Amino acid sequence: MTAFSRLLTPALPLACTLLLAGCAVGPDYQRPDAPVSAAFKEADAATPAWTGDWKPAEPQDALARPDWWTVFGDAQLDALMAEVQISNQNIKAAEAQYRQAVASLQAARAGFFPLVDAQAGASRARNASGNTLNGQSATLGATWELDVWGRVRRQVESSEASAQASEADLASTLLSTQATLAQSYFLLRVADAQKALLDRTVADYQKSLQLVQNQYAAGTAQRSDVLQSETQLKSAQAQQIDIQITRAQLEHAIAVLVGKPPAALAVAAGEFRAAPPRVPAAVPSQLLERRPDIGAAERRMASANAQIGVAQAAYYPTLSLSASGGLTASTLARWMSLPDRIWSIGGGLAGTLFDGGARRAAKAQAVAAYDQTVANYRQTVLGAFQEVEDNLAAQRLLEQEAVVQNDALRSAREALALVNNRYRAGTAGLLDVLTAQTSAYTAERTALSITGRQYTAAVVLIKALGGGWHAQPAGGSGSASTSGETAAPATVGQR
């Protein structure tokens, strides 16, 4: 045992006793109540809660979020999703912010340990008598502020909760980006279907125009018939061009989402299923466990609550221990002689007697900040329920609308076929044909639009419910909120 260690030994039992006897001032955190309903208002009671490939959740923070988009069965969407987590810059920024929060937590934990410093020096001086004096010194010192009132513990508690909130922010950014990509992708597929519809429509209108021109040349049709047919064709061709603008912009948006310049990505034209899968509603209380934005808001409450303890600890005096030891001599040869060894040990108690109300104001500020996080948390919960209810209603009503619109489309196609037969037989005018063609085209385009809205509602509902339910253990390691340790940045998509 060194001389310096012998100096510190008597202080350790006293320090441990004080630490064990110490208490963390300030309120212990308890999650406030949030407005949670027993069931979703807009859930379709006539439909089984769990259908198809879906199964009930077992929501836990230690479970990784599933690849929820695979329920749509689109290989190209799967490939794009694989690139998002790797290349999206918003996700990279959120991951970097999470690492900052982890580093801040590590810095807070350093307050539990003593500060140890070392100094060494050499000097040469001449005094008034003309003598030259040499000096060499080396000292090792330690200072330890005992956490008697729990200030450091509350600061660590606050930083840990902040790190968990940042981790939840990362998961929320990932989920939001994935949902945006899915929506953009399906809107692009709707644009592809509309473009294919317009291609067929333009081809049909060209045939109709050719027929009318032939009749006009034969003297059986009027010039106004030709002009009406040309107007119909040109309007469809204009829409044919316009839909390409929408598709190009959606393709550019997808490229940016996967971290590429627009010129570097081309999404081939393709088709999608006639209707998206039906997303079942989970139990409302599961939103508090599954949605990362709610998790982040809840962790920020815990962080703000701990800051009240940090502010309250400022009312109490601080107790610190210090010790130092070393060697000093005029020459290096004398360093090992006992008279040239120096040491000191001591303790200090410091407190503020008057600060003009600064501590009281700091605590009031911490309490107000906590109240703000509580309100933000409850508002986040309310907003989550609204988002779920909105899209449950959209999913249910759009299904009904799609059935009605498909009936309208069948009727419009049948009417067009009848009018065409009557026109060939000479019992219907061209205006009847043009009207029937426009009605059939409008009905089919509306049906495609409803299908696109169904896909959007399905994606947003999955996002609103927290990203699906096919949960699997994340490598067997707990998350920050269950184990007290913050997960590694590689665990993108957990909270």
RODO-2510 file (C-alpha; in nm, 4 decimals, decimal comma):
residues 495
     n   res          X          Y          Z
     1     m     0,0000     0,0000     0,0000
     2     t     0,1399     0,3374    -0,0967
     3     a     0,1584     0,6322     0,1339
     4     f    -0,1161     0,8076    -0,0621
     5     s    -0,3447     0,5036    -0,0308
     6     r    -0,2880     0,4964     0,3433
     7     l    -0,3960     0,8582     0,3594
     8     l    -0,7241     0,7865     0,1785
     9     t    -0,8097     0,4684     0,3690
    10     p    -0,9491     0,6380     0,6838
    11     a    -1,1791     0,8558     0,4679
    12     l    -1,3436     0,5704     0,2786
    13     p    -1,5565     0,4292     0,5640
    14     l    -1,6811     0,7780     0,6459
    15     a    -1,7674     0,8450     0,2823
    16     c    -1,9517     0,5144     0,2436
    17     t    -2,1482     0,5769     0,5624
    18     l    -2,2538     0,9199     0,4445
    19     l    -2,3532     0,7898     0,1036
    20     l    -2,5625     0,5072     0,2470
    21     a    -2,7309     0,7456     0,4872
    22     g    -2,7909     1,0038     0,2176
    23     c    -3,1263     1,0510     0,0517
    24     a    -3,2250     1,1740    -0,2921
    25     v    -3,4333     1,4838    -0,2354
    26     g    -3,7195     1,5731    -0,4652
    27     p    -4,0250     1,3732    -0,5774
    28     d    -3,9874     1,0157    -0,6966
    29     y    -4,1251     0,9728    -1,0462
    30     q    -4,4676     0,8226    -1,1032
    31     r    -4,6215     0,8241    -1,4486
    32     p    -4,9271     1,0511    -1,4511
    33     d    -5,2593     0,9224    -1,5737
    34     a    -5,3447     0,9738    -1,9389
    35     p    -5,6864     0,9794    -2,1067
    36     v    -5,7280     0,6228    -2,2341
    37     s    -6,0596     0,4848    -2,3589
    38     a    -6,1688     0,1251    -2,3155
    39     a    -6,2115     0,0693    -2,6888
    40     f    -6,1731     0,2559    -3,0145
    41     k    -6,4909     0,4312    -3,1206
    42     e    -6,4369     0,3763    -3,4934
    43     a    -6,3406     0,0078    -3,4734
    44     d    -6,5703    -0,2099    -3,6828
    45     a    -6,7429    -0,4382    -3,4308
    46     a    -6,8719    -0,6601    -3,7098
    47     t    -6,5206    -0,7512    -3,8209
    48     p    -6,3010    -0,9897    -3,6149
    49     a    -6,0294    -0,8034    -3,4302
    50     w    -5,7498    -1,0176    -3,5732
    51     t    -5,7562    -1,1426    -3,9313
    52     g    -5,5199    -1,2551    -4,2021
    53     d    -5,1502    -1,2441    -4,1184
    54     w    -5,1983    -1,0241    -3,8138
    55     k    -5,1830    -1,1485    -3,4572
    56     p    -5,2313    -0,9792    -3,1178
    57     a    -4,9454    -0,7773    -2,9793
    58     e    -4,7351    -0,8456    -2,6776
    59     p    -4,6006    -0,4910    -2,6608
    60     q    -4,2844    -0,4506    -2,4565
    61     d    -4,0035    -0,2024    -2,4856
    62     a    -3,7536    -0,4886    -2,5136
    63     l    -3,9114    -0,6100    -2,8371
    64     a    -3,7865    -0,4932    -3,1754
    65     r    -4,0383    -0,3452    -3,4145
    66     p    -4,1336    -0,5731    -3,7037
    67     d    -4,0967    -0,5195    -4,0755
    68     w    -4,4599    -0,4135    -4,0858
    69     w    -4,4565    -0,3200    -4,4549
    70     t    -4,4129    -0,6865    -4,5600
    71     v    -4,7880    -0,7359    -4,5050
    72     f    -4,8401    -0,5541    -4,8371
    73     g    -4,6468    -0,8248    -5,0216
    74     d    -4,4509    -0,5898    -5,2510
    75     a    -4,0899    -0,6911    -5,3158
    76     q    -3,9918    -0,3521    -5,4576
    77     l    -4,1250    -0,1747    -5,1488
    78     d    -3,9281    -0,4194    -4,9313
    79     a    -3,6080    -0,3322    -5,1193
    80     l    -3,6646     0,0418    -5,0773
    81     m    -3,7357     0,0010    -4,7055
    82     a    -3,4028    -0,1771    -4,6624
    83     e    -3,2256     0,1349    -4,7919
    84     v    -3,4092     0,3822    -4,5687
    85     q    -3,2542     0,2731    -4,2411
    86     i    -2,9061     0,2810    -4,3935
    87     s    -2,9106     0,5985    -4,6013
    88     n    -3,1858     0,8361    -4,4856
    89     q    -3,0250     1,1515    -4,3489
    90     n    -3,3007     1,2343    -4,1000
    91     i    -3,2505     0,8944    -3,9395
    92     k    -2,8750     0,9502    -3,9301
    93     a    -2,9316     1,2847    -3,7577
    94     a    -3,1634     1,1242    -3,5003
    95     e    -2,9081     0,8492    -3,4383
    96     a    -2,6348     1,1079    -3,3811
    97     q    -2,8619     1,2942    -3,1388
    98     y    -2,9182     0,9685    -2,9533
    99     r    -2,5427     0,9146    -2,9211
   100     q    -2,5133     1,2670    -2,7799
   101     a    -2,7715     1,1780    -2,5165
   102     v    -2,5815     0,8606    -2,4259
   103     a    -2,2597     1,0600    -2,3893
   104     s    -2,4433     1,3106    -2,1674
   105     l    -2,5586     1,0224    -1,9481
   106     q    -2,2021     0,8948    -1,9169
   107     a    -2,0886     1,2440    -1,8210
   108     a    -2,3563     1,2607    -1,5498
   109     r    -2,2490     0,9245    -1,4084
   110     a    -1,8953     1,0564    -1,3737
   111     g    -2,0246     1,2664    -1,0825
   112     f    -2,0321     0,9527    -0,8664
   113     f    -1,6525     0,9251    -0,8737
   114     p    -1,3729     1,1379    -0,7271
   115     l    -1,1762     1,3747    -0,9430
   116     v    -0,8097     1,2732    -0,9446
   117     d    -0,5394     1,4999    -1,0790
   118     a    -0,1602     1,4888    -1,0972
   119     q     0,0940     1,7680    -1,1164
   120     a     0,4672     1,7744    -1,1790
   121     g     0,7034     2,0637    -1,2094
   122     a     1,0592     2,1861    -1,1970
   123     s     1,1883     2,5330    -1,1169
   124     r     1,5152     2,7258    -1,0913
   125     a     1,5407     3,0643    -0,9220
   126     r     1,7938     3,3061    -0,7712
   127     n     1,7207     3,4779    -0,4399
   128     a     1,8318     3,8170    -0,3130
   129     s     2,1504     3,6668    -0,1667
   130     g     2,2557     3,5477    -0,5078
   131     n     2,1973     3,1816    -0,4332
   132     t     2,0510     2,9585    -0,7037
   133     l     1,7615     2,7426    -0,5878
   134     n     1,6422     2,4337    -0,7712
   135     g     1,3142     2,2550    -0,7104
   136     q     1,1315     1,9523    -0,8375
   137     s     0,7869     1,8418    -0,7285
   138     a     0,5270     1,5785    -0,8113
   139     t     0,1867     1,5550    -0,6429
   140     l    -0,1257     1,3425    -0,6775
   141     g    -0,4567     1,4794    -0,5513
   142     a    -0,8188     1,3732    -0,5303
   143     t    -1,1385     1,5650    -0,4629
   144     w    -1,4702     1,3954    -0,4022
   145     e    -1,8034     1,5686    -0,3561
   146     l    -2,0229     1,3240    -0,1672
   147     d    -2,3711     1,2855    -0,3086
   148     v    -2,5389     1,3140     0,0323
   149     w    -2,8605     1,4744    -0,0950
   150     g    -2,8851     1,2832    -0,4197
   151     r    -2,8092     1,5706    -0,6551
   152     v    -2,5873     1,3507    -0,8722
   153     r    -2,8322     1,0625    -0,8530
   154     r    -3,1162     1,2836    -0,9696
   155     q    -2,8994     1,4242    -1,2483
   156     v    -2,8145     1,0707    -1,3629
   157     e    -3,1822     0,9786    -1,3421
   158     s    -3,2692     1,2793    -1,5564
   159     s    -2,9955     1,2091    -1,8109
   160     e    -3,0908     0,8429    -1,8326
   161     a    -3,4535     0,9311    -1,9009
   162     s    -3,3405     1,1859    -2,1613
   163     a    -3,1294     0,9198    -2,3326
   164     q    -3,4285     0,6869    -2,3400
   165     a    -3,6420     0,9678    -2,4837
   166     s    -3,3810     1,0267    -2,7526
   167     e    -3,3814     0,6559    -2,8325
   168     a    -3,7597     0,6704    -2,8673
   169     d    -3,7202     0,9772    -3,0924
   170     l    -3,4912     0,7703    -3,3128
   171     a    -3,7518     0,4937    -3,3340
   172     s    -4,0221     0,7527    -3,4058
   173     t    -3,8163     0,9107    -3,6844
   174     l    -3,7537     0,5701    -3,8372
   175     l    -4,1213     0,4719    -3,8213
   176     s    -4,2352     0,8069    -3,9618
   177     t    -3,9838     0,7893    -4,2476
   178     q    -4,0850     0,4340    -4,3316
   179     a    -4,4519     0,5341    -4,3342
   180     t    -4,3788     0,8332    -4,5582
   181     l    -4,1898     0,6078    -4,7982
   182     a    -4,4769     0,3570    -4,8083
   183     q    -4,7328     0,6315    -4,8732
   184     s    -4,5197     0,7830    -5,1503
   185     y    -4,4641     0,4410    -5,3047
   186     f    -4,8341     0,3507    -5,3144
   187     l    -4,9280     0,6935    -5,4481
   188     l    -4,6738     0,6306    -5,7246
   189     r    -4,8438     0,2984    -5,7959
   190     v    -5,1791     0,4801    -5,8133
   191     a    -5,0219     0,7207    -6,0619
   192     d    -4,9019     0,4206    -6,2658
   193     a    -5,2545     0,2772    -6,2684
   194     q    -5,4011     0,6130    -6,3659
   195     k    -5,1449     0,6466    -6,6440
   196     a    -5,2380     0,2999    -6,7739
   197     l    -5,6065     0,3971    -6,7580
   198     l    -5,5385     0,7183    -6,9486
   199     d    -5,3359     0,5287    -7,2103
   200     r    -5,6334     0,2985    -7,2704
   201     t    -5,8749     0,5911    -7,2660
   202     v    -5,6714     0,7922    -7,5160
   203     a    -5,6535     0,4894    -7,7448
   204     d    -6,0323     0,4464    -7,7250
   205     y    -6,0923     0,8160    -7,7855
   206     q    -5,8626     0,8064    -8,0889
   207     k    -6,0670     0,5223    -8,2335
   208     s    -6,3857     0,7160    -8,1687
   209     l    -6,2428     1,0263    -8,3347
   210     q    -6,1351     0,8252    -8,6382
   211     l    -6,4835     0,6786    -8,6658
   212     v    -6,6465     1,0234    -8,6468
   213     q    -6,4034     1,1669    -8,9018
   214     n    -6,4871     0,8844    -9,1396
   215     q    -6,8581     0,9516    -9,0906
   216     y    -6,8049     1,3224    -9,1468
   217     a    -6,6167     1,2488    -9,4670
   218     a    -6,9066     1,0306    -9,5765
   219     g    -7,1551     1,3067    -9,4925
   220     t    -7,3270     1,1169    -9,2120
   221     a    -7,1825     1,3258    -8,9246
   222     q    -7,1580     1,6948    -8,8571
   223     r    -6,8487     1,9074    -8,8046
   224     s    -6,9556     1,9721    -8,4468
   225     d    -6,9376     1,5958    -8,3795
   226     v    -6,5754     1,5934    -8,4925
   227     l    -6,4918     1,8916    -8,2731
   228     q    -6,6575     1,7351    -7,9668
   229     s    -6,4651     1,4121    -8,0188
   230     e    -6,1386     1,6043    -8,0647
   231     t    -6,2047     1,8010    -7,7449
   232     q    -6,2572     1,4805    -7,5513
   233     l    -5,9356     1,3280    -7,6885
   234     k    -5,7218     1,6370    -7,6235
   235     s    -5,8498     1,6663    -7,2663
   236     a    -5,7540     1,3052    -7,2000
   237     q    -5,4108     1,3576    -7,3562
   238     a    -5,3559     1,6628    -7,1323
   239     q    -5,4377     1,4524    -6,8271
   240     q    -5,2069     1,1817    -6,9611
   241     i    -4,9213     1,4323    -6,9555
   242     d    -5,0192     1,5799    -6,6186
   243     i    -5,0134     1,2449    -6,4374
   244     q    -4,6511     1,2050    -6,5434
   245     i    -4,5649     1,5179    -6,3414
   246     t    -4,7173     1,3615    -6,0297
   247     r    -4,5324     1,0353    -6,0857
   248     a    -4,1985     1,2076    -6,1436
   249     q    -4,2315     1,4107    -5,8235
   250     l    -4,3220     1,1012    -5,6210
   251     e    -4,0218     0,9164    -5,7644
   252     h    -3,7971     1,2085    -5,6669
   253     a    -3,9412     1,2068    -5,3146
   254     i    -3,8713     0,8333    -5,2817
   255     a    -3,5124     0,8873    -5,3948
   256     v    -3,4530     1,1492    -5,1250
   257     l    -3,6115     0,9244    -4,8599
   258     v    -3,3650     0,6456    -4,9409
   259     g    -3,0737     0,8905    -4,9373
   260     k    -3,0128     0,9220    -5,3100
   261     p    -3,0228     1,2153    -5,5525
   262     p    -3,3342     1,1986    -5,7731
   263     a    -3,1254     1,1296    -6,0832
   264     a    -2,9851     0,8122    -5,9232
   265     l    -3,3159     0,6301    -5,8722
   266     a    -3,5744     0,5039    -6,1179
   267     v    -3,8766     0,3082    -5,9973
   268     a    -4,0121     0,0877    -6,2726
   269     a    -4,3830     0,1063    -6,3455
   270     g    -4,5806    -0,1644    -6,1726
   271     e    -4,9146    -0,2705    -6,0352
   272     f    -5,0533    -0,3195    -5,6880
   273     r    -5,3274    -0,5323    -5,5413
   274     a    -5,6831    -0,4135    -5,5870
   275     a    -5,7209    -0,3435    -5,2154
   276     p    -5,4798    -0,3199    -4,9222
   277     p    -5,4903    -0,5642    -4,6306
   278     r    -5,7292    -0,4784    -4,3514
   279     v    -5,5451    -0,3568    -4,0416
   280     p    -5,7092    -0,4655    -3,7132
   281     a    -5,7379    -0,2369    -3,4133
   282     a    -5,5391    -0,3213    -3,1027
   283     v    -5,6353    -0,2492    -2,7426
   284     p    -5,6178     0,1301    -2,6843
   285     s    -5,3916     0,1001    -2,3788
   286     q    -5,1260    -0,0670    -2,5952
   287     l    -5,0607     0,2659    -2,7652
   288     l    -4,8909     0,3808    -2,4434
   289     e    -4,6418     0,0977    -2,4843
   290     r    -4,6018     0,0723    -2,8600
   291     r    -4,5894     0,4264    -2,9935
   292     p    -4,2362     0,5685    -2,9737
   293     d    -4,3562     0,9290    -2,9648
   294     i    -4,5629     0,8537    -2,6544
   295     g    -4,2642     0,6741    -2,5048
   296     a    -4,0448     0,9762    -2,5719
   297     a    -4,2966     1,2132    -2,4118
   298     e    -4,3243     0,9877    -2,1055
   299     r    -3,9459     0,9667    -2,0637
   300     r    -3,9193     1,3447    -2,0859
   301     m    -4,1610     1,3653    -1,7952
   302     a    -3,9304     1,1399    -1,5924
   303     s    -3,6316     1,3548    -1,6860
   304     a    -3,8076     1,6769    -1,5873
   305     n    -3,9242     1,5202    -1,2596
   306     a    -3,5639     1,4336    -1,1678
   307     q    -3,4589     1,7914    -1,2397
   308     i    -3,6873     1,9049    -0,9567
   309     g    -3,4675     1,7002    -0,7223
   310     v    -3,1553     1,8546    -0,8705
   311     a    -3,2952     2,2031    -0,8040
   312     q    -3,4058     2,1099    -0,4526
   313     a    -3,0633     1,9694    -0,3653
   314     a    -2,9198     2,3181    -0,4113
   315     y    -3,0841     2,4157    -0,0785
   316     y    -2,8525     2,1807     0,1113
   317     p    -2,4795     2,2173     0,1779
   318     t    -2,2262     2,0195    -0,0178
   319     l    -1,9788     1,7920     0,1559
   320     s    -1,6499     1,7211    -0,0128
   321     l    -1,3342     1,5321     0,0781
   322     s    -0,9915     1,6076    -0,0572
   323     a    -0,6516     1,4469    -0,0237
   324     s    -0,3166     1,4964    -0,1858
   325     g     0,0322     1,3579    -0,1543
   326     g     0,3618     1,3853    -0,3315
   327     l     0,7289     1,4582    -0,3269
   328     t     0,9259     1,7801    -0,3392
   329     a     1,3013     1,8248    -0,3332
   330     s     1,5774     2,0482    -0,4560
   331     t     1,7316     1,7579    -0,6486
   332     l     1,5994     1,4376    -0,7958
   333     a     1,8304     1,2360    -0,5732
   334     r     1,6476     1,3604    -0,2598
   335     w     1,2984     1,2540    -0,3793
   336     m     1,3077     0,9239    -0,1974
   337     s     1,4023     1,0693     0,1382
   338     l     1,1206     1,0828     0,3890
   339     p     1,1502     1,4525     0,4822
   340     d     1,0784     1,5462     0,1198
   341     r     0,7395     1,3726     0,1147
   342     i     0,4310     1,5886     0,1544
   343     w     0,0628     1,5088     0,2099
   344     s    -0,2649     1,6650     0,3067
   345     i    -0,6159     1,5444     0,3790
   346     g    -0,9301     1,7344     0,4638
   347     g    -1,2968     1,7873     0,4175
   348     g    -1,5219     2,0801     0,3475
   349     l    -1,8831     2,1767     0,4002
   350     a    -2,0180     2,4569     0,1850
   351     g    -2,3615     2,6074     0,1582
   352     t    -2,5302     2,9193     0,0311
   353     l    -2,6812     3,1448     0,2990
   354     f    -2,8411     3,4045     0,0734
   355     d    -2,8939     3,4056    -0,3033
   356     g    -3,1752     3,6550    -0,3504
   357     g    -3,4279     3,3807    -0,4317
   358     a    -3,2244     3,2198    -0,7106
   359     r    -3,2713     2,8655    -0,5758
   360     r    -3,6410     2,9150    -0,5205
   361     a    -3,6759     3,0427    -0,8763
   362     a    -3,4742     2,7481    -1,0126
   363     k    -3,7013     2,5001    -0,8374
   364     a    -4,0141     2,6817    -0,9560
   365     q    -3,8751     2,6687    -1,3072
   366     a    -3,8116     2,2926    -1,2755
   367     v    -4,1651     2,2333    -1,1468
   368     a    -4,3131     2,4366    -1,4319
   369     a    -4,1004     2,2466    -1,6844
   370     y    -4,2303     1,9183    -1,5427
   371     d    -4,5910     2,0398    -1,5638
   372     q    -4,5263     2,1303    -1,9264
   373     t    -4,3992     1,7786    -2,0043
   374     v    -4,7085     1,6305    -1,8379
   375     a    -4,9347     1,8409    -2,0588
   376     n    -4,7276     1,7510    -2,3655
   377     y    -4,7490     1,3813    -2,2756
   378     r    -5,1267     1,3882    -2,2376
   379     q    -5,1639     1,5865    -2,5602
   380     t    -4,9440     1,3315    -2,7404
   381     v    -5,1678     1,0524    -2,6130
   382     l    -5,4805     1,2370    -2,7257
   383     g    -5,3264     1,3033    -3,0662
   384     a    -5,2354     0,9340    -3,0979
   385     f    -5,5922     0,8263    -3,0273
   386     q    -5,7221     1,0795    -3,2789
   387     e    -5,4844     0,9484    -3,5442
   388     v    -5,5970     0,5909    -3,4821
   389     e    -5,9659     0,6818    -3,4769
   390     d    -5,9322     0,8897    -3,7953
   391     n    -5,7766     0,6075    -3,9896
   392     l    -5,9999     0,3357    -3,8451
   393     a    -6,2932     0,5414    -3,9716
   394     a    -6,1190     0,5966    -4,3047
   395     q    -6,0421     0,2253    -4,3397
   396     r    -6,3995     0,1211    -4,2616
   397     l    -6,5757     0,3873    -4,4681
   398     l    -6,3401     0,3643    -4,7648
   399     e    -6,4167    -0,0070    -4,7857
   400     q    -6,7843     0,0786    -4,8107
   401     e    -6,7141     0,3571    -5,0595
   402     a    -6,5035     0,1223    -5,2717
   403     v    -6,7911    -0,1273    -5,2934
   404     v    -7,0340     0,1441    -5,4029
   405     q    -6,7858     0,2935    -5,6500
   406     n    -6,7115    -0,0461    -5,8045
   407     d    -7,0854    -0,0921    -5,8559
   408     a    -7,0944     0,2495    -6,0212
   409     l    -6,8008     0,1503    -6,2420
   410     r    -6,9731    -0,1697    -6,3543
   411     s    -7,2869     0,0257    -6,4365
   412     a    -7,0883     0,2876    -6,6302
   413     r    -6,9106     0,0209    -6,8359
   414     e    -7,2366    -0,1556    -6,9100
   415     a    -7,3998     0,1724    -7,0098
   416     l    -7,1081     0,2506    -7,2411
   417     a    -7,1391    -0,0869    -7,4109
   418     l    -7,5129    -0,0349    -7,4654
   419     v    -7,4680     0,3176    -7,6014
   420     n    -7,1945     0,1987    -7,8394
   421     n    -7,4284    -0,0694    -7,9761
   422     r    -7,7082     0,1831    -8,0158
   423     y    -7,4710     0,4285    -8,1876
   424     r    -7,3632     0,1647    -8,4392
   425     a    -7,7303     0,0872    -8,5005
   426     g    -7,8031     0,4562    -8,5549
   427     t    -8,0400     0,4907    -8,2593
   428     a    -7,8067     0,7017    -8,0400
   429     g    -7,6186     1,0218    -8,1100
   430     l    -7,2492     1,0933    -8,0690
   431     l    -7,3181     1,3083    -7,7629
   432     d    -7,4625     1,0017    -7,5879
   433     v    -7,1440     0,8075    -7,6668
   434     l    -6,9155     1,0844    -7,5454
   435     t    -7,1129     1,1212    -7,2225
   436     a    -7,1018     0,7461    -7,1561
   437     q    -6,7283     0,7320    -7,2281
   438     t    -6,6602     1,0213    -6,9912
   439     s    -6,8742     0,8634    -6,7189
   440     a    -6,6924     0,5292    -6,7485
   441     y    -6,3515     0,6943    -6,7402
   442     t    -6,4442     0,9143    -6,4421
   443     a    -6,5846     0,6170    -6,2511
   444     e    -6,2690     0,4108    -6,3034
   445     r    -6,0387     0,6970    -6,2094
   446     t    -6,2429     0,7593    -5,8927
   447     a    -6,2144     0,3898    -5,8066
   448     l    -5,8367     0,4117    -5,8394
   449     s    -5,8306     0,7215    -5,6214
   450     i    -6,0278     0,5410    -5,3504
   451     t    -5,7855     0,2492    -5,3647
   452     g    -5,4961     0,4897    -5,3175
   453     r    -5,6705     0,6448    -5,0166
   454     q    -5,7228     0,2950    -4,8742
   455     y    -5,3498     0,2254    -4,8979
   456     t    -5,2702     0,5590    -4,7352
   457     a    -5,5159     0,4905    -4,4528
   458     a    -5,3678     0,1432    -4,3976
   459     v    -5,0123     0,2769    -4,3779
   460     v    -5,1031     0,5644    -4,1474
   461     l    -5,3074     0,3311    -3,9250
   462     i    -5,0143     0,0932    -3,8885
   463     k    -4,7930     0,3894    -3,7991
   464     a    -5,0567     0,5221    -3,5568
   465     l    -5,0715     0,1850    -3,3833
   466     g    -4,6959     0,1853    -3,3313
   467     g    -4,5682    -0,0061    -3,6314
   468     g    -4,7392    -0,3432    -3,6264
   469     w    -4,7449    -0,6381    -3,3917
   470     h    -4,5157    -0,9115    -3,5253
   471     a    -4,2739    -0,8480    -3,2375
   472     q    -3,9691    -1,0634    -3,1680
   473     p    -3,7085    -1,0326    -2,8897
   474     a    -3,4328    -0,7907    -2,9844
   475     g    -3,1314    -1,0122    -2,9466
   476     g    -3,2214    -1,0949    -2,5895
   477     s    -3,1050    -0,7612    -2,4531
   478     g    -3,3327    -0,5305    -2,2618
   479     s    -3,3994    -0,1736    -2,3583
   480     a    -3,3064     0,1377    -2,1711
   481     s    -3,6383     0,1707    -1,9945
   482     t    -3,6404    -0,1826    -1,8545
   483     s    -3,2798    -0,2489    -1,7643
   484     g    -3,1600     0,0968    -1,6706
   485     e    -2,8902     0,0786    -1,9387
   486     t    -2,9168     0,2583    -2,2681
   487     a    -2,9134     0,0392    -2,5763
   488     a    -2,6413     0,0730    -2,8351
   489     p    -2,7057     0,3089    -3,1278
   490     a    -2,7223     0,0071    -3,3584
   491     t    -3,0626    -0,0859    -3,2156
   492     v    -3,2470     0,1461    -3,4498
   493     g    -3,6178     0,0828    -3,4258
   494     q    -3,6328    -0,0059    -3,0585
   495     r    -3,7287     0,1985    -2,7627
***
